[in-house]
Amino acid sequence: MTLKRYLYSSTLISTLLLTACGGSSDNSSIPSVEPSAQDAILQLESNLMINQGVDLVLYYPDDELGNIHWQQTAGASVALLADTSKVVGFTPTSAGDYSFEVSFNKNGGALQTITKSITVSEESSPITARLAHEVASENKVSLRAQLGINTDNSSVKWQQVAGPSVGLSTSTTQGELAIFFDAPKVTKDTYLSFAASVTSQGTQYTDTVTVLVEPADNINSNAYFDTRVAEVFAYNENSPYKATLTDCVYSNSLTSSCTLSKLPLIASEVQNSNSTPSINTIMDRVVVSHQWMGDRFKAFLENNDPHDDIKNLLRATTAIVISYDVRPSFYWAATGAIYLDADNFWLTAQERDTINEAPDFRADFGNDLQFVMPWRYVKENAYASAYIPSHIRSDRAASAGLYRLTSLMYHELAHANDFFPSTEWYSHSAQTRILDAALSTDFESDQLSVAMPLTSQIMRDLAQVSFAGVDANSTQKSYLPADVETFFSADSATDFYAYSSLREDYAMLFEELMMQKRFNIFRDVAITNQPTGSNVTGQDYIVTWGQRGRIGDTKIKPRVLFSAKRVLPEFDSESALAAVADPINMIIGENWVNNLTISPAPTSGYKLNKTEHVIPQQVQPRFNQYYQKALPKH
């Protein structure tokens, strides 16, 4: 090991660096050039190989920087997806010389430009640590190591090698491909570095990844977002709402809902409640942490909304937020905005690298129960959507996640149109706060619960365990799948999640009808055992009860019609529902995977493209991809 200390701008950073990348004895992760006022692009690894992460950090900890723009000037092309931030990270796939320049203002002064060149050797690294980026103090951070072919992850180990010590989410990093932590609170730009090492064919290889932590104001006790959120910006540079958009929908400084004069509903920009907003109008309301996220959302609207359903449903919102730290997705009446997990949009491996991997906080909810209620969307006896596990770094086709995203949009926008129904879009004063306007509505979901309520209180209580994290009592822990069948099948909910709240019940009904009638995609829901162990697969979930297309149940159809007619009046929900067939029952005693092909034989041969390492989701998590964020009390 080599211990080196260096001084920059009166900040002493003690750096303990592991043995170098590569097998030769003179390789070192110590910076080749110490930081100085003349060279403020930090590169903490001097000897670089193919498939080794490269981190370039614009480092002026005592200065305010603005108008940052990176660009590559020489070498094989690499993707710089955060080219307006202080940090860029990328992975070269070929040897040679690379050059970059970054322009910026310092302390409001004249625009200046500095350059950086690197050389990548012919050797290929068996480990890559990603992704260098900047974060605000106390923001959540995830980093991932990717291994080469035939490299065993059991020897992988992470070690922090620079910056203020942080607490990792796991007590040991041995064998872990990903690490998670909260960025420390800092008073000036401060960088943290982490070395991921692996032993391959008797040689230890290490790659180092750097995160730049920026100072941030303290979060007020009455802030709407009480944990640190990412820095975001308006997707359209010329948006008429650019000055207020981010402050009104995704900022730790937000302590009161904005007025409709400051950020009106998108409906205010169309002629009447029957008009569809243009894509440009919608994109003026998009807020992103990375430009590519807005690009993908725009392409979704252009190419995958043939009936204008999504564009019309967006009239009831004020904004669309897509950020690397949003998880799970949700609609929030406090801001009138819909918040979307960027994992729904990536198409390239480089885009996926920019997304925080922190697991959904609900992942362990319901572990004490003896049953699971898995769900999936199916098209012609095949999974309608697929996913690529995080440890497989691959591009994906837009079709792989299209229907997952579409169902999410139908669901969350049903919430928006519950808080802001079309009959009330033009009834609110411009000086009314968004939250106050939303809460003044006569909720259609409330009316549904009065006219055609769900009846099982047991299922409501169980939903609080599985979706809200309430501790299960001894009675709930004793329920077997057969007991849950009795509670659920006789009631009129389409899914377990419908019991989590009146709002979710209303949205689930609309979502399932739209997916079935617009795309011939059916929703499966089942009641199974809850397998235990580390290598559980879909074959381990044995179906006690299950149905495909539950909205076809005669006792449920009136509830579906009630929701659909109100959420999207332009849609002919009566004709659509009249054509909905009876549910198809699953094979009792068969496993979840083998119950995939219970519909009549398909005719079009629909299937996902398996050539891109796309792996179907055999069992969805026990929670849905949706989330109901509590409203503020002020």
Secondary structure, 3 states (H helix, E strand, C coil): CEEEEEEECCEEEEEEECCCCCCCCCCCCCCCCCCCCCCCEECCCCCEEECCCEEEEECCCCCCEEEEEEEEEECCCCCCCCCCCCEEEECCCCCEEEEEEEEEEECCCCEEEEEEEEEEEEEECCEEEECCEEEECCCEEEEEEEECCCCCHHHCEEEEEECCCCCECCCCCCCCCEEEEECCCCCCCEEEEEEEEEEECCEEEEEEEEEEEECCCCCCCCCCCCCCCCCCEECCCCCCCHHHHHHHHCCCCCCCCCECCCCCCHHHHCCCCCCCCCHHHHHCCEEECCHHHHHHHHHHHHHCCCCCHHHHHHHHCCEEEEECCCCCCEEECCCCEEEEEHHHCCCCHHHHHCCCCCCCCCCCCCCCCCEECCEEEEECCEECCEECCCCCCCCCCHHHHHHHHHHHHHHHHHHHHHHCCHHHCCCCCCCCEHHHHHHCCCCHHHHHHHHCCCCCHHHHHHHHHHHHCCCCCHHHHHCCHHHHHHHHHCCCCCCHHHHHCHHHHHHHHHHHHHHHHHHCCEEEEEEEECCCCCCCCHHHCEEEEEEECHHHCCCCHHHHHHHHHHHCCCCCHHHHHHCCCCCEECCCCCECCCCCCCCCCCCCCCCCCHHHCCEECCCCCCCCCCCCCCCCCC
